[in-house]
Amino acid sequence: MTIWRGELLLILASQSSARKSLLDQAGLAVETKPADIDEPAIQQASGQKNPADIAILLANEKAKHVSASH
């Protein structure tokens, strides 16, 4: 049984096995679709230094990349 009740499939735009495992353990059925992006280049081009801002930026870029094919 899953707790995800959305109409669309929940997609993890990451190849992190730890994140996938955490979501599985939380009862969320997810499909993994790693985003093929150049994280260091995106970070450098953004000029961001704050780790939280960098994490948000990269998460958004991964989501945009993967959602373009769905």
All heavy atoms as TSV, in Angstrom:
chain	resi	resn	atom	element	x	y	z
A	1	MET	N	N	0.845	-1.181	0.000
A	1	MET	CA	C	0.000	0.000	0.000
A	1	MET	C	C	0.892	1.247	0.000
A	1	MET	O	O	1.925	1.288	0.647
A	1	MET	CB	C	-0.878	0.005	1.241
A	1	MET	CG	C	-1.883	1.129	1.231
A	1	MET	SD	S	-3.038	0.995	2.591
A	1	MET	CE	C	-2.515	2.368	3.571
A	2	THR	N	N	0.460	2.241	-0.701
A	2	THR	CA	C	1.221	3.480	-0.774
A	2	THR	C	C	0.412	4.640	-0.205
A	2	THR	O	O	-0.813	4.615	-0.251
A	2	THR	CB	C	1.650	3.792	-2.222
A	2	THR	OG1	O	2.402	4.992	-2.219
A	2	THR	CG2	C	0.472	3.930	-3.144
A	3	ILE	N	N	1.094	5.636	0.321
A	3	ILE	CA	C	0.385	6.808	0.839
A	3	ILE	C	C	0.268	7.894	-0.219
A	3	ILE	O	O	-0.414	8.876	-0.017
A	3	ILE	CB	C	1.066	7.371	2.112
A	3	ILE	CG1	C	2.504	7.806	1.843
A	3	ILE	CG2	C	1.010	6.368	3.235
A	3	ILE	CD1	C	3.174	8.520	2.997
A	4	TRP	N	N	0.957	7.726	-1.362
A	4	TRP	CA	C	0.857	8.702	-2.447
A	4	TRP	C	C	-0.504	8.554	-3.097
A	4	TRP	O	O	-0.878	7.498	-3.559
A	4	TRP	CB	C	1.968	8.490	-3.472
A	4	TRP	CG	C	1.851	9.368	-4.673
A	4	TRP	CD1	C	1.544	8.966	-5.933
A	4	TRP	CD2	C	2.037	10.778	-4.747
A	4	TRP	NE1	N	1.529	10.040	-6.788
A	4	TRP	CE2	C	1.828	11.164	-6.080
A	4	TRP	CE3	C	2.344	11.755	-3.815
A	4	TRP	CZ2	C	1.926	12.491	-6.507
A	4	TRP	CZ3	C	2.450	13.071	-4.235
A	4	TRP	CH2	C	2.244	13.423	-5.565
A	5	ARG	N	N	-1.271	9.621	-3.116
A	5	ARG	CA	C	-2.626	9.578	-3.651
A	5	ARG	C	C	-2.778	10.451	-4.896
A	5	ARG	O	O	-3.868	10.666	-5.371
A	5	ARG	CB	C	-3.623	10.021	-2.592
A	5	ARG	CG	C	-3.558	9.186	-1.330
A	5	ARG	CD	C	-4.813	8.395	-1.158
A	5	ARG	NE	N	-4.782	7.715	0.122
A	5	ARG	CZ	C	-4.795	6.401	0.221
A	5	ARG	NH1	N	-4.832	5.655	-0.835
A	5	ARG	NH2	N	-4.772	5.826	1.401
A	6	GLY	N	N	-1.670	10.962	-5.385
A	6	GLY	CA	C	-1.742	11.801	-6.575
A	6	GLY	C	C	-2.162	10.998	-7.793
A	6	GLY	O	O	-1.976	9.788	-7.857
A	7	GLU	N	N	-2.746	11.674	-8.758
A	7	GLU	CA	C	-3.188	10.998	-9.976
A	7	GLU	C	C	-2.007	10.624	-10.866
A	7	GLU	O	O	-2.084	9.668	-11.625
A	7	GLU	CB	C	-4.147	11.895	-10.743
A	7	GLU	CG	C	-5.454	12.134	-10.027
A	7	GLU	CD	C	-6.385	13.039	-10.800
A	7	GLU	OE1	O	-6.204	13.201	-12.022
A	7	GLU	OE2	O	-7.306	13.582	-10.179
A	8	LEU	N	N	-0.936	11.381	-10.785
A	8	LEU	CA	C	0.235	11.124	-11.608
A	8	LEU	C	C	1.292	10.373	-10.810
A	8	LEU	O	O	1.340	10.452	-9.587
A	8	LEU	CB	C	0.814	12.448	-12.123
A	8	LEU	CG	C	-0.127	13.305	-12.956
A	8	LEU	CD1	C	0.528	14.638	-13.306
A	8	LEU	CD2	C	-0.552	12.579	-14.211
A	9	LEU	N	N	2.144	9.688	-11.537
A	9	LEU	CA	C	3.236	8.946	-10.920
A	9	LEU	C	C	4.212	9.906	-10.240
A	9	LEU	O	O	4.538	10.958	-10.782
A	9	LEU	CB	C	3.969	8.157	-12.006
A	9	LEU	CG	C	5.163	7.321	-11.585
A	9	LEU	CD1	C	4.722	6.225	-10.621
A	9	LEU	CD2	C	5.813	6.711	-12.808
A	10	LEU	N	N	4.664	9.555	-9.061
A	10	LEU	CA	C	5.663	10.339	-8.350
A	10	LEU	C	C	7.035	9.944	-8.880
A	10	LEU	O	O	7.392	8.769	-8.891
A	10	LEU	CB	C	5.576	10.074	-6.843
A	10	LEU	CG	C	6.504	10.871	-5.941
A	10	LEU	CD1	C	6.234	12.364	-6.070
A	10	LEU	CD2	C	6.337	10.426	-4.497
A	11	ILE	N	N	7.781	10.930	-9.376
A	11	ILE	CA	C	9.081	10.666	-9.984
A	11	ILE	C	C	10.175	11.331	-9.166
A	11	ILE	O	O	10.079	12.511	-8.841
A	11	ILE	CB	C	9.124	11.175	-11.431
A	11	ILE	CG1	C	8.082	10.441	-12.272
A	11	ILE	CG2	C	10.517	11.002	-12.028
A	11	ILE	CD1	C	7.928	10.969	-13.669
A	12	LEU	N	N	11.210	10.563	-8.866
A	12	LEU	CA	C	12.395	11.073	-8.189
A	12	LEU	C	C	13.428	11.385	-9.263
A	12	LEU	O	O	13.920	10.490	-9.940
A	12	LEU	CB	C	12.935	10.033	-7.206
A	12	LEU	CG	C	14.242	10.362	-6.486
A	12	LEU	CD1	C	14.085	11.607	-5.627
A	12	LEU	CD2	C	14.707	9.175	-5.661
A	13	ALA	N	N	13.748	12.660	-9.430
A	13	ALA	CA	C	14.687	13.093	-10.477
A	13	ALA	C	C	16.116	13.057	-9.950
A	13	ALA	O	O	16.844	14.033	-10.014
A	13	ALA	CB	C	14.322	14.484	-10.972
A	14	SER	N	N	16.486	11.921	-9.406
A	14	SER	CA	C	17.796	11.760	-8.785
A	14	SER	C	C	18.213	10.303	-8.895
A	14	SER	O	O	17.367	9.416	-8.968
A	14	SER	CB	C	17.721	12.163	-7.313
A	14	SER	OG	O	18.887	11.815	-6.615
A	15	GLN	N	N	19.511	10.066	-8.900
A	15	GLN	CA	C	19.983	8.684	-8.888
A	15	GLN	C	C	20.427	8.264	-7.495
A	15	GLN	O	O	21.055	7.225	-7.321
A	15	GLN	CB	C	21.098	8.492	-9.898
A	15	GLN	CG	C	22.294	9.371	-9.698
A	15	GLN	CD	C	23.278	9.236	-10.864
A	15	GLN	OE1	O	23.101	8.411	-11.753
A	15	GLN	NE2	N	24.297	10.053	-10.855
A	16	SER	N	N	20.070	9.050	-6.493
A	16	SER	CA	C	20.461	8.764	-5.122
A	16	SER	C	C	19.700	7.552	-4.578
A	16	SER	O	O	18.481	7.592	-4.405
A	16	SER	CB	C	20.182	9.982	-4.234
A	16	SER	OG	O	20.304	9.636	-2.870
A	17	SER	N	N	20.432	6.487	-4.308
A	17	SER	CA	C	19.793	5.300	-3.737
A	17	SER	C	C	19.308	5.572	-2.317
A	17	SER	O	O	18.316	4.988	-1.872
A	17	SER	CB	C	20.739	4.105	-3.772
A	17	SER	OG	O	21.921	4.387	-3.057
A	18	ALA	N	N	19.984	6.474	-1.608
A	18	ALA	CA	C	19.553	6.816	-0.243
A	18	ALA	C	C	18.194	7.524	-0.273
A	18	ALA	O	O	17.313	7.210	0.540
A	18	ALA	CB	C	20.590	7.707	0.429
A	19	ARG	N	N	18.012	8.459	-1.197
A	19	ARG	CA	C	16.720	9.153	-1.299
A	19	ARG	C	C	15.613	8.184	-1.701
A	19	ARG	O	O	14.508	8.227	-1.172
A	19	ARG	CB	C	16.812	10.305	-2.292
A	19	ARG	CG	C	17.565	11.480	-1.750
A	19	ARG	CD	C	17.500	12.681	-2.713
A	19	ARG	NE	N	18.349	13.748	-2.220
A	19	ARG	CZ	C	19.596	13.958	-2.612
A	19	ARG	NH1	N	20.137	13.204	-3.544
A	19	ARG	NH2	N	20.298	14.939	-2.103
A	20	LYS	N	N	15.909	7.312	-2.655
A	20	LYS	CA	C	14.926	6.320	-3.095
A	20	LYS	C	C	14.542	5.422	-1.930
A	20	LYS	O	O	13.364	5.146	-1.703
A	20	LYS	CB	C	15.513	5.490	-4.245
A	20	LYS	CG	C	14.695	4.285	-4.658
A	20	LYS	CD	C	13.572	4.654	-5.580
A	20	LYS	CE	C	12.978	3.430	-6.259
A	20	LYS	NZ	N	11.870	2.829	-5.546
A	21	SER	N	N	15.524	4.980	-1.160
A	21	SER	CA	C	15.266	4.120	-0.020
A	21	SER	C	C	14.400	4.822	1.032
A	21	SER	O	O	13.476	4.225	1.577
A	21	SER	CB	C	16.585	3.666	0.602
A	21	SER	OG	O	16.362	2.867	1.733
A	22	LEU	N	N	14.702	6.087	1.304
A	22	LEU	CA	C	13.893	6.842	2.275
A	22	LEU	C	C	12.440	6.957	1.828
A	22	LEU	O	O	11.513	6.798	2.633
A	22	LEU	CB	C	14.483	8.241	2.479
A	22	LEU	CG	C	15.772	8.320	3.285
A	22	LEU	CD1	C	16.365	9.730	3.192
A	22	LEU	CD2	C	15.523	7.939	4.734
A	23	LEU	N	N	12.233	7.231	0.548
A	23	LEU	CA	C	10.866	7.341	0.035
A	23	LEU	C	C	10.159	5.995	0.073
A	23	LEU	O	O	8.977	5.919	0.441
A	23	LEU	CB	C	10.883	7.920	-1.377
A	23	LEU	CG	C	11.327	9.378	-1.463
A	23	LEU	CD1	C	11.575	9.787	-2.904
A	23	LEU	CD2	C	10.314	10.294	-0.810
A	24	ASP	N	N	10.864	4.928	-0.279
A	24	ASP	CA	C	10.287	3.585	-0.189
A	24	ASP	C	C	9.888	3.258	1.244
A	24	ASP	O	O	8.793	2.751	1.495
A	24	ASP	CB	C	11.283	2.527	-0.685
A	24	ASP	CG	C	11.484	2.541	-2.187
A	24	ASP	OD1	O	10.641	3.108	-2.923
A	24	ASP	OD2	O	12.519	1.987	-2.635
A	25	GLN	N	N	10.774	3.559	2.189
A	25	GLN	CA	C	10.497	3.285	3.603
A	25	GLN	C	C	9.335	4.113	4.139
A	25	GLN	O	O	8.662	3.702	5.077
A	25	GLN	CB	C	11.747	3.530	4.441
A	25	GLN	CG	C	12.848	2.524	4.198
A	25	GLN	CD	C	14.120	2.874	4.936
A	25	GLN	OE1	O	14.110	3.533	5.963
A	25	GLN	NE2	N	15.257	2.437	4.389
A	26	ALA	N	N	9.111	5.260	3.524
A	26	ALA	CA	C	7.993	6.117	3.934
A	26	ALA	C	C	6.678	5.675	3.305
A	26	ALA	O	O	5.639	6.270	3.562
A	26	ALA	CB	C	8.281	7.571	3.555
A	27	GLY	N	N	6.734	4.642	2.473
A	27	GLY	CA	C	5.511	4.135	1.862
A	27	GLY	C	C	5.150	4.821	0.554
A	27	GLY	O	O	4.021	4.697	0.087
A	28	LEU	N	N	6.107	5.538	-0.031
A	28	LEU	CA	C	5.844	6.227	-1.295
A	28	LEU	C	C	6.393	5.407	-2.451
A	28	LEU	O	O	7.580	5.090	-2.486
A	28	LEU	CB	C	6.498	7.609	-1.298
A	28	LEU	CG	C	5.937	8.598	-0.290
A	28	LEU	CD1	C	6.822	9.828	-0.192
A	28	LEU	CD2	C	4.522	8.999	-0.679
A	29	ALA	N	N	5.543	5.058	-3.371
A	29	ALA	CA	C	5.975	4.356	-4.570
A	29	ALA	C	C	6.481	5.403	-5.545
A	29	ALA	O	O	5.741	6.307	-5.925
A	29	ALA	CB	C	4.822	3.571	-5.177
A	30	VAL	N	N	7.738	5.301	-5.923
A	30	VAL	CA	C	8.325	6.292	-6.825
A	30	VAL	C	C	9.030	5.601	-7.978
A	30	VAL	O	O	9.485	4.470	-7.865
A	30	VAL	CB	C	9.338	7.222	-6.111
A	30	VAL	CG1	C	8.673	8.003	-5.009
A	30	VAL	CG2	C	10.515	6.458	-5.584
A	31	GLU	N	N	9.108	6.318	-9.080
A	31	GLU	CA	C	9.911	5.882	-10.216
A	31	GLU	C	C	11.137	6.777	-10.248
A	31	GLU	O	O	11.027	7.994	-10.090
A	31	GLU	CB	C	9.123	6.026	-11.515
A	31	GLU	CG	C	9.883	5.554	-12.724
A	31	GLU	CD	C	9.064	5.636	-13.996
A	31	GLU	OE1	O	7.828	5.752	-13.919
A	31	GLU	OE2	O	9.677	5.601	-15.067
A	32	THR	N	N	12.303	6.195	-10.438
A	32	THR	CA	C	13.537	6.962	-10.475
A	32	THR	C	C	13.891	7.292	-11.914
A	32	THR	O	O	13.964	6.406	-12.764
A	32	THR	CB	C	14.686	6.155	-9.834
A	32	THR	OG1	O	14.315	5.812	-8.506
A	32	THR	CG2	C	15.961	6.959	-9.787
A	33	LYS	N	N	14.068	8.579	-12.183
A	33	LYS	CA	C	14.469	9.073	-13.505
A	33	LYS	C	C	15.586	10.086	-13.283
A	33	LYS	O	O	15.329	11.281	-13.169
A	33	LYS	CB	C	13.299	9.766	-14.209
A	33	LYS	CG	C	12.134	8.897	-14.513
A	33	LYS	CD	C	12.316	8.255	-15.845
A	33	LYS	CE	C	11.025	7.541	-16.204
A	33	LYS	NZ	N	11.071	6.934	-17.483
A	34	PRO	N	N	16.829	9.641	-13.194
A	34	PRO	CA	C	17.926	10.584	-12.947
A	34	PRO	C	C	18.007	11.660	-14.029
A	34	PRO	O	O	17.870	11.370	-15.212
A	34	PRO	CB	C	19.170	9.708	-12.965
A	34	PRO	CG	C	18.675	8.328	-12.709
A	34	PRO	CD	C	17.299	8.268	-13.298
A	35	ALA	N	N	18.200	12.889	-13.599
A	35	ALA	CA	C	18.344	14.012	-14.524
A	35	ALA	C	C	19.790	14.078	-15.005
A	35	ALA	O	O	20.711	14.066	-14.200
A	35	ALA	CB	C	17.961	15.314	-13.824
A	36	ASP	N	N	19.958	14.148	-16.299
A	36	ASP	CA	C	21.298	14.230	-16.886
A	36	ASP	C	C	21.662	15.710	-17.033
A	36	ASP	O	O	21.491	16.296	-18.104
A	36	ASP	CB	C	21.326	13.517	-18.236
A	36	ASP	CG	C	22.713	13.485	-18.839
A	36	ASP	OD1	O	23.699	13.612	-18.089
A	36	ASP	OD2	O	22.812	13.333	-20.071
A	37	ILE	N	N	22.097	16.298	-15.925
A	37	ILE	CA	C	22.482	17.710	-15.928
A	37	ILE	C	C	23.902	17.840	-15.392
A	37	ILE	O	O	24.379	16.962	-14.673
A	37	ILE	CB	C	21.516	18.592	-15.097
A	37	ILE	CG1	C	21.525	18.183	-13.625
A	37	ILE	CG2	C	20.105	18.549	-15.671
A	37	ILE	CD1	C	20.778	19.137	-12.717
A	38	ASP	N	N	24.547	18.921	-15.731
A	38	ASP	CA	C	25.901	19.192	-15.260
A	38	ASP	C	C	25.791	20.053	-13.993
A	38	ASP	O	O	25.781	21.275	-14.061
A	38	ASP	CB	C	26.696	19.904	-16.343
A	38	ASP	CG	C	28.162	20.085	-15.991
A	38	ASP	OD1	O	28.531	19.903	-14.798
A	38	ASP	OD2	O	28.944	20.424	-16.893
A	39	GLU	N	N	25.704	19.392	-12.850
A	39	GLU	CA	C	25.483	20.100	-11.592
A	39	GLU	C	C	26.570	21.130	-11.289
A	39	GLU	O	O	26.245	22.263	-10.919
A	39	GLU	CB	C	25.316	19.109	-10.440
A	39	GLU	CG	C	24.036	18.290	-10.548
A	39	GLU	CD	C	23.822	17.390	-9.349
A	39	GLU	OE1	O	24.205	17.769	-8.219
A	39	GLU	OE2	O	23.255	16.302	-9.534
A	40	PRO	N	N	27.854	20.774	-11.412
A	40	PRO	CA	C	28.889	21.775	-11.118
A	40	PRO	C	C	28.789	23.016	-12.020
A	40	PRO	O	O	28.973	24.142	-11.551
A	40	PRO	CB	C	30.196	21.027	-11.340
A	40	PRO	CG	C	29.853	19.590	-11.139
A	40	PRO	CD	C	28.460	19.454	-11.664
A	41	ALA	N	N	28.483	22.809	-13.290
A	41	ALA	CA	C	28.373	23.949	-14.207
A	41	ALA	C	C	27.192	24.840	-13.843
A	41	ALA	O	O	27.293	26.070	-13.887
A	41	ALA	CB	C	28.248	23.462	-15.644
A	42	ILE	N	N	26.076	24.229	-13.485
A	42	ILE	CA	C	24.893	25.003	-13.091
A	42	ILE	C	C	25.185	25.794	-11.824
A	42	ILE	O	O	24.853	26.972	-11.720
A	42	ILE	CB	C	23.671	24.074	-12.901
A	42	ILE	CG1	C	23.256	23.484	-14.253
A	42	ILE	CG2	C	22.520	24.810	-12.233
A	42	ILE	CD1	C	22.254	22.354	-14.155
A	43	GLN	N	N	25.811	25.137	-10.855
A	43	GLN	CA	C	26.155	25.813	-9.606
A	43	GLN	C	C	27.098	26.984	-9.862
A	43	GLN	O	O	26.888	28.084	-9.359
A	43	GLN	CB	C	26.800	24.827	-8.636
A	43	GLN	CG	C	27.214	25.450	-7.327
A	43	GLN	CD	C	27.886	24.453	-6.398
A	43	GLN	OE1	O	27.797	23.246	-6.594
A	43	GLN	NE2	N	28.552	24.953	-5.380
A	44	GLN	N	N	28.122	26.757	-10.654
A	44	GLN	CA	C	29.094	27.813	-10.934
A	44	GLN	C	C	28.446	28.982	-11.672
A	44	GLN	O	O	28.690	30.143	-11.346
A	44	GLN	CB	C	30.257	27.262	-11.753
A	44	GLN	CG	C	31.371	28.261	-11.972
A	44	GLN	CD	C	32.559	27.643	-12.685
A	44	GLN	OE1	O	32.489	26.515	-13.169
A	44	GLN	NE2	N	33.645	28.381	-12.747
A	45	ALA	N	N	27.612	28.687	-12.656
A	45	ALA	CA	C	26.956	29.742	-13.431
A	45	ALA	C	C	25.994	30.564	-12.579
A	45	ALA	O	O	25.788	31.754	-12.848
A	45	ALA	CB	C	26.216	29.133	-14.616
A	46	SER	N	N	25.436	29.948	-11.544
A	46	SER	CA	C	24.469	30.653	-10.702
A	46	SER	C	C	25.134	31.652	-9.763
A	46	SER	O	O	24.508	32.613	-9.335
A	46	SER	CB	C	23.662	29.660	-9.868
A	46	SER	OG	O	24.440	29.153	-8.789
A	47	GLY	N	N	26.385	31.380	-9.405
A	47	GLY	CA	C	27.078	32.240	-8.451
A	47	GLY	C	C	26.635	32.028	-7.010
A	47	GLY	O	O	27.084	32.739	-6.113
A	48	GLN	N	N	25.756	31.053	-6.783
A	48	GLN	CA	C	25.264	30.778	-5.427
A	48	GLN	C	C	26.389	30.213	-4.566
A	48	GLN	O	O	27.183	29.396	-5.028
A	48	GLN	CB	C	24.109	29.776	-5.468
A	48	GLN	CG	C	22.867	30.273	-6.157
A	48	GLN	CD	C	22.134	31.318	-5.346
A	48	GLN	OE1	O	22.297	31.443	-4.137
A	48	GLN	NE2	N	21.310	32.106	-6.025
A	49	LYS	N	N	26.408	30.608	-3.303
A	49	LYS	CA	C	27.389	30.091	-2.341
A	49	LYS	C	C	26.720	29.369	-1.173
A	49	LYS	O	O	27.301	28.506	-0.547
A	49	LYS	CB	C	28.255	31.231	-1.787
A	49	LYS	CG	C	29.028	31.974	-2.855
A	49	LYS	CD	C	30.111	31.118	-3.470
A	49	LYS	CE	C	30.916	31.922	-4.472
A	49	LYS	NZ	N	31.433	31.133	-5.549
A	50	ASN	N	N	25.490	29.740	-0.889
A	50	ASN	CA	C	24.751	29.155	0.225
A	50	ASN	C	C	24.315	27.731	-0.136
A	50	ASN	O	O	23.627	27.535	-1.138
A	50	ASN	CB	C	23.528	30.034	0.533
A	50	ASN	CG	C	22.724	29.522	1.694
A	50	ASN	OD1	O	22.305	28.368	1.719
A	50	ASN	ND2	N	22.489	30.392	2.649
A	51	PRO	N	N	24.705	26.732	0.666
A	51	PRO	CA	C	24.357	25.340	0.349
A	51	PRO	C	C	22.855	25.105	0.172
A	51	PRO	O	O	22.456	24.336	-0.710
A	51	PRO	CB	C	24.899	24.547	1.541
A	51	PRO	CG	C	26.020	25.394	2.062
A	51	PRO	CD	C	25.561	26.815	1.854
A	52	ALA	N	N	22.031	25.746	0.977
A	52	ALA	CA	C	20.575	25.561	0.842
A	52	ALA	C	C	20.087	26.106	-0.495
A	52	ALA	O	O	19.254	25.476	-1.164
A	52	ALA	CB	C	19.851	26.240	1.993
A	53	ASP	N	N	20.611	27.264	-0.901
A	53	ASP	CA	C	20.215	27.847	-2.190
A	53	ASP	C	C	20.674	26.975	-3.349
A	53	ASP	O	O	19.953	26.813	-4.339
A	53	ASP	CB	C	20.797	29.256	-2.340
A	53	ASP	CG	C	20.194	30.253	-1.375
A	53	ASP	OD1	O	19.064	30.021	-0.893
A	53	ASP	OD2	O	20.851	31.271	-1.103
A	54	ILE	N	N	21.857	26.397	-3.222
A	54	ILE	CA	C	22.380	25.512	-4.262
A	54	ILE	C	C	21.510	24.258	-4.365
A	54	ILE	O	O	21.172	23.814	-5.468
A	54	ILE	CB	C	23.848	25.143	-3.983
A	54	ILE	CG1	C	24.730	26.388	-4.098
A	54	ILE	CG2	C	24.321	24.045	-4.925
A	54	ILE	CD1	C	26.133	26.219	-3.536
A	55	ALA	N	N	21.129	23.694	-3.238
A	55	ALA	CA	C	20.285	22.494	-3.238
A	55	ALA	C	C	18.943	22.773	-3.905
A	55	ALA	O	O	18.458	21.966	-4.707
A	55	ALA	CB	C	20.073	21.999	-1.803
A	56	ILE	N	N	18.356	23.922	-3.609
A	56	ILE	CA	C	17.072	24.291	-4.220
A	56	ILE	C	C	17.241	24.500	-5.723
A	56	ILE	O	O	16.427	24.032	-6.523
A	56	ILE	CB	C	16.491	25.543	-3.540
A	56	ILE	CG1	C	16.068	25.206	-2.115
A	56	ILE	CG2	C	15.321	26.110	-4.337
A	56	ILE	CD1	C	15.751	26.407	-1.247
A	57	LEU	N	N	18.292	25.198	-6.108
A	57	LEU	CA	C	18.566	25.436	-7.524
A	57	LEU	C	C	18.709	24.117	-8.282
A	57	LEU	O	O	18.077	23.913	-9.334
A	57	LEU	CB	C	19.852	26.263	-7.677
A	57	LEU	CG	C	20.399	26.396	-9.098
A	57	LEU	CD1	C	19.492	27.258	-9.953
A	57	LEU	CD2	C	21.808	26.956	-9.068
A	58	LEU	N	N	19.522	23.204	-7.766
A	58	LEU	CA	C	19.740	21.933	-8.448
A	58	LEU	C	C	18.479	21.073	-8.469
A	58	LEU	O	O	18.188	20.411	-9.477
A	58	LEU	CB	C	20.905	21.176	-7.804
A	58	LEU	CG	C	22.274	21.843	-7.970
A	58	LEU	CD1	C	23.338	21.068	-7.197
A	58	LEU	CD2	C	22.656	21.969	-9.434
A	59	ALA	N	N	17.707	21.093	-7.404
A	59	ALA	CA	C	16.446	20.342	-7.380
A	59	ALA	C	C	15.497	20.865	-8.444
A	59	ALA	O	O	14.842	20.086	-9.154
A	59	ALA	CB	C	15.808	20.429	-5.996
A	60	ASN	N	N	15.422	22.184	-8.577
A	60	ASN	CA	C	14.557	22.774	-9.601
A	60	ASN	C	C	15.030	22.420	-11.002
A	60	ASN	O	O	14.220	22.101	-11.884
A	60	ASN	CB	C	14.489	24.297	-9.440
A	60	ASN	CG	C	13.591	24.724	-8.304
A	60	ASN	OD1	O	12.584	24.083	-8.021
A	60	ASN	ND2	N	13.955	25.799	-7.649
A	61	GLU	N	N	16.330	22.463	-11.227
A	61	GLU	CA	C	16.872	22.132	-12.548
A	61	GLU	C	C	16.626	20.663	-12.889
A	61	GLU	O	O	16.272	20.331	-14.024
A	61	GLU	CB	C	18.363	22.455	-12.623
A	61	GLU	CG	C	18.668	23.930	-12.610
A	61	GLU	CD	C	18.018	24.688	-13.753
A	61	GLU	OE1	O	18.069	24.214	-14.910
A	61	GLU	OE2	O	17.469	25.780	-13.497
A	62	LYS	N	N	16.783	19.779	-11.903
A	62	LYS	CA	C	16.513	18.361	-12.133
A	62	LYS	C	C	15.046	18.141	-12.457
A	62	LYS	O	O	14.715	17.387	-13.372
A	62	LYS	CB	C	16.909	17.537	-10.908
A	62	LYS	CG	C	18.392	17.425	-10.695
A	62	LYS	CD	C	18.694	16.647	-9.415
A	62	LYS	CE	C	20.181	16.541	-9.178
A	62	LYS	NZ	N	20.483	15.741	-7.973
A	63	ALA	N	N	14.181	18.804	-11.712
A	63	ALA	CA	C	12.738	18.654	-11.932
A	63	ALA	C	C	12.348	19.154	-13.328
A	63	ALA	O	O	11.553	18.501	-14.024
A	63	ALA	CB	C	11.960	19.408	-10.856
A	64	LYS	N	N	12.884	20.291	-13.736
A	64	LYS	CA	C	12.587	20.816	-15.075
A	64	LYS	C	C	13.062	19.850	-16.155
A	64	LYS	O	O	12.345	19.599	-17.131
A	64	LYS	CB	C	13.231	22.192	-15.280
A	64	LYS	CG	C	12.520	23.314	-14.565
A	64	LYS	CD	C	13.020	24.659	-15.009
A	64	LYS	CE	C	14.222	25.060	-14.190
A	64	LYS	NZ	N	14.706	26.413	-14.486
A	65	HIS	N	N	14.261	19.329	-15.993
A	65	HIS	CA	C	14.838	18.432	-16.986
A	65	HIS	C	C	13.989	17.149	-17.144
A	65	HIS	O	O	13.663	16.752	-18.247
A	65	HIS	CB	C	16.269	18.077	-16.591
A	65	HIS	CG	C	16.948	17.166	-17.551
A	65	HIS	ND1	N	17.546	17.632	-18.701
A	65	HIS	CD2	C	17.121	15.827	-17.554
A	65	HIS	CE1	C	18.065	16.613	-19.364
A	65	HIS	NE2	N	17.808	15.506	-18.682
A	66	VAL	N	N	13.648	16.541	-16.028
A	66	VAL	CA	C	12.903	15.284	-16.060
A	66	VAL	C	C	11.450	15.514	-16.458
A	66	VAL	O	O	10.873	14.727	-17.235
A	66	VAL	CB	C	13.014	14.548	-14.706
A	66	VAL	CG1	C	12.077	13.356	-14.660
A	66	VAL	CG2	C	14.452	14.101	-14.481
A	67	SER	N	N	10.835	16.592	-16.009
A	67	SER	CA	C	9.418	16.832	-16.308
A	67	SER	C	C	9.203	17.137	-17.797
A	67	SER	O	O	8.094	16.942	-18.308
A	67	SER	CB	C	8.856	17.961	-15.454
A	67	SER	OG	O	9.445	19.207	-15.792
A	68	ALA	N	N	10.250	17.573	-18.485
A	68	ALA	CA	C	10.109	17.865	-19.919
A	68	ALA	C	C	9.748	16.613	-20.724
A	68	ALA	O	O	9.171	16.720	-21.796
A	68	ALA	CB	C	11.394	18.483	-20.453
A	69	SER	N	N	10.070	15.446	-20.187
A	69	SER	CA	C	9.762	14.202	-20.902
A	69	SER	C	C	8.483	13.518	-20.391
A	69	SER	O	O	8.201	12.388	-20.770
A	69	SER	CB	C	10.940	13.242	-20.812
A	69	SER	OG	O	11.168	12.849	-19.472
A	70	HIS	N	N	7.733	14.213	-19.560
A	70	HIS	CA	C	6.494	13.622	-19.025
A	70	HIS	C	C	5.333	14.546	-19.233
A	70	HIS	O	O	5.306	15.666	-18.968
A	70	HIS	CB	C	6.641	13.305	-17.532
A	70	HIS	CG	C	7.574	12.165	-17.295
A	70	HIS	ND1	N	7.186	10.873	-17.386
A	70	HIS	CD2	C	8.900	12.135	-17.005
A	70	HIS	CE1	C	8.220	10.092	-17.151
A	70	HIS	NE2	N	9.278	10.830	-16.913
